[in-house]
Amino acid sequence: MPGTNPLQRAIREYLARTGESERALSDRAGLNHKAVNQILNGKTETNRGSTLTKLASAMGVDPAELLRGERTGAEPRREEREAGGLTIREYDVGASAGHGAEPPVLNGDGETPILAEWSMPEDLVQAHTTPDRRLAIIRVEGDSMEPEYHPGERVLVDLSRRKPSPPGIFIIWDGMGLVLKRVELVPGLIPRRIRLMSINPGYTPYEVELDEHTIVARVIGKWQWR
């Protein structure tokens, strides 16, 4: 795009790859909800300072990568390879138990405590992820997804996969906390809407505009003990 600077290119590539909206990225970074839109339209010059730092943290990259316009998330930066295996961080946030005005940042550099580091063979997750993957482990809380997901179970999530198409199980920030839901796009509507569903029949499905909630990650696996 003519006139696009490296920061704008990096943000556009990130939004296209993850399916996240401009507003959702702004909100997740703790900025004004129009901040990303203003940057992309050249209304704000943001080459340094807290805004750049917050954006980089929300996107899981270093601020310098944004200024260079490098492809964001090209390597699994938040997991470590060693001896053919992966080390994946478990964060101290429970799906359905978050608190605060903004979703927690799960990139290893923020204030979200790391409970543990899990080691597993890379082959175990390779078939269910992409080269852009950013993996994390989160604890399930609440009973809305029983009997498939029980409180206390751990789920493996890919933070780079936020598009609700195809439908699947996602970690969602609903403005009050993290929730585990099945999410699908409602076809034929503009602005786009998503339908959030629980497995437990005691919970009623509901629909919201895509920008009203932040899709944090797609669930790609879980651990279960019997």
N, C-alpha and C positions, 0 to 999 in steps of 0.2 A: 504494500500500500504506500503510495507516494507520500513523503513527509512523515512517515511513521518513524519514531525514534526507537532505540533499543528497548527502553522500558515498556513502551506501548506494544512492541512486537512480543516481548516476553509475556505480558499479561494476556494478549489476544491468544497466543498459542496455548497458554494454560487454560483459559476459559473454554477454548475449542476442544481441548483434550479431555477435560474433566466434566464438561457439561454444566459447570457452575455458572450462575448468572452474575452479572456485574454487581448487583445489589447484595447478593449473598456473600460474595467475596469481600465487599466493603464492610458488611456487618460482622463477618467472622474475623476480620482484621481489626475490629474495634474502631472503624472510621465512620464518618458521615455516610449515609447510605448512597449518596451520589458521588462519592469520592472516586471510585474506579471509572465511572462514566466520564467524569470531568477530566481525568488523566488521559483516557483514550481519545477524547475529543479536543485535546490540547488546551483545555481551559485551566489546567493546573500544572505548574512545573514542579515535579517532585523527584529531584535527583539526589536528595540527601535528607537526613533528619528522621524524625520518629515515624512519619508516614511511610517512608520507604522500608524502614525496619519492620513495621507492623505488617506491611504487605508481604515482605519476604518471609516472615515467620508464618503467616497464614498459608502461603504457598509452599512452604517446606524447602526453601532455598536460601542461599546466602544473598544479602543485598547486592554484592558485587555482580552476581549472576544476572540480576535484573538490569543493571546498568549496562552490562555487556550484551544483553539481549540473547543470552544463551537459552537453549531449550530447557525449560524447567522440568525437573523430575526425570531427567533422562537416565539417571542411575538410582538404584534403591538406596538413597543417602541415609535413611533412618533405620537401616538394618545393616549388619556387618557380616561380611563373608569371612569365613575362616575354615581352612582345611575341608573345603567342599561343602560346608554347612552354613546355616544362617543363624544369627543371633537377633531375636526380635523382642522389642521392649513391650512389657505389660504396664499399662498406665493405670494410675489410681483414680479412675473414673468408672462409675457403674452406669451401664446403659439404663436409663430411666432414673438416675440419681444425681444428675448434674445440678449445679447451683451457679447463680450469677447471671449477669446481663448478657454475656457473650459465651459462645461455645469454647471449651478448652482447646488449647493448641497442643496437638499431639505430634510434635516433631523432635522431642528430645532436648530442645533448647529453651523451652518455656518454663512456666512455673508449675506445670502439671507433674506431680511426683511420679517417678518410675518405681513400680513395685518389684519387678523382677525382670530378668532377661532370659528368654527361652531359646534353647538351641535345638535346631532340627535340620534334617537333610534338605538341601535346596530342591532336590527332585520331588520332595513331598508337596511343595507348593507351586512348582514351576508350571504345571499343566493348568493351574487355576488362576494364574496371574499373567501380567504383561511385563515387558522390560522396564516400563515406567513405574512399576509397583512401589508403594510405600506402605509397608506392613506394620501392624500394631496388634496388640492383644488387649481386649477389654472384657471386663466381668459383666455378666448379665444380672440385672436386678429387676424385681417385679414379676408378676405372673401373666402379663398380657399375651405372651407368646407360648405359654404352656399348651399342650404337652411337648412341643418340639424343642423349646428352649427353657430350661429351668433356672431359677435364681441360683447364682453361684457358679454356673458354668462359664467357661471362657470361650470367647469367639475370636477367630482370626479375621481381621478386617484389612481391606486394601484402601488406604486413604486417597489413592489416586483415581479411584473409580467412583464417581459421584453421579453419573448419568442414570436416571431411573428407567432407562430403556437398554436392554430388556428388563422386565420387572424382576424384582428380587428382594432379598432381605437386606435392609440398610440400617445404619445408625443415623438417627435424625436429631438435630437440635431444634426443639420446638419453641424456643424462647425462654423456657424455664428449666429445661434439663435435657439430657440425652435419652432418647427412647429407641427401642428396637421394634421395627415394624416392617411389614411387607409393603413395598411401594410400587405403584405403577402409574404411568401417565394416563390421564383421562383424554381420549382421542377427540380431536376436532374442536378444541376450545382455545381461544386467544383472549386474554393471556393464558399461558399454559397452567394447567392444574394437575395436581397429583392426588391419588387416592391412597390413604394410609389404612392398613388393615392389620388386625391382630389375629392370631390363631385361636386364642381363647375366645369362645363364643360369648362370653360375658362382656366383651368390649365391642362397641359399635364402630364400624368403619366410618371415616370422615374424609372430606376433601378440602384442600386448601390451594391457594395459588402457589406456584413453584417458588416464588420469591419470599413467601411467608415463613418457610422453614428452610433450614440449612441441611443439605445432605452431607454428612460428614464422611461416610465410608460405606462401601459394600461389604457385607459379610461373605467370606469365602469358605469358612470352615468353623468347626467347634470341637471342643474337648468334652467328653462325657464319661462319667463313671457310673457304674450300676452296682 
